[in-house]
Amino acid sequence: MTCGLSKGGLLGLKWVDVDLDGRTLTVRRQLQWLKGQDGKMEPVFNEPKSARARRTIHLPVTANTALRAHRVRQLEERLLLGEAWCSLLP
């Protein structure tokens, strides 16, 4: 939220795109809503439309700290769910 990314760019991030030790994130994809064959809107991940949107961003300390805390919480929840975690994945 503090790095100037679009909503689609934020929603396209995965942990593999984040380097917490190097304090960077790399934008490789974005979430877009497109009409499916049935006319309903469906989420689709695509590459960003412009070269400017595909970039590596230096994370401010506050953003890096928040992401690190979120990652810890997420991993703790994953451990608590055990095998049920896999059933939540698409």
N, C-alpha and C positions, 0 to 999 in steps of 0.2 A: 504494500500500500504506500510505502514511502519512496518508491523508486520510479514512479511515473509510468508504470505499466498499464496497459488497457485492461479492462475486465476480462476479455478473452485471453489475453496474455497471462494474467494471473491464474486463471482457471486451467490453463494448459501446462502449468508447471508440475514437475514431478521431482521427487527427492534427488534423482540422478542429476538434475539440472542445478542443484544447489551445492556449493562448496563452502561449508560453514567455517572450515579452517582458513581458507583463502578469502573468505567474505565476499564471494561472488555468486551470481546466478546467471545462467545462460538461457535465453529465450529461444526455444527450438520449435515450439508448437503453440497453437492457440485454439481455444474452444469457440466454435461457431454453431449457431442454430440454423439448420437448413430444412427445407420442406422435403419430407420423404415421399415415396410413391403413393402413400395413402393420404397425402396432404397435411399430415401432422408434422409439427416441428420436431426435429431430432438433433441431439447433440453430436457434433462431429469434430474431431481433432484434425487440424490442417497446419501446414507450415505457415508462418506469418507471411502476409502479402508482399511486404517490402523488405529489402535488404536492411533498411534502417531498423525495422522491427526485430530482425534476427540479430541479437547482440548479447554481449556479456556485460553485466551491470555490477558495479562495486556496491556492496551492501553497507549502509550506515551501521554503526555499532548497535543502535537500538533495534533495527530490523534483524540483524544477525542474532542478537540476544533473544528476541521474541521467537525467531524460527528455531533456534536451538532448544528453547523451552518447549515449544510445540512438538518438536521431534521426540523429545524425551517422553512427554505425555502420550504421544501416539504409540510409541514402542511399549510403554507400560500397559496401555489398553490392549495392544496386540497380544502381549503375554497373558493377560487376564482372560482373554477370549480363547486362547489356545487354538485347537483345531477349528473352532467355529469361525475364526478369522478368515480362513480360506473360503468358507461358504458365503461370505459377504462380497467376495471379489466377482467381477463380471466374467 
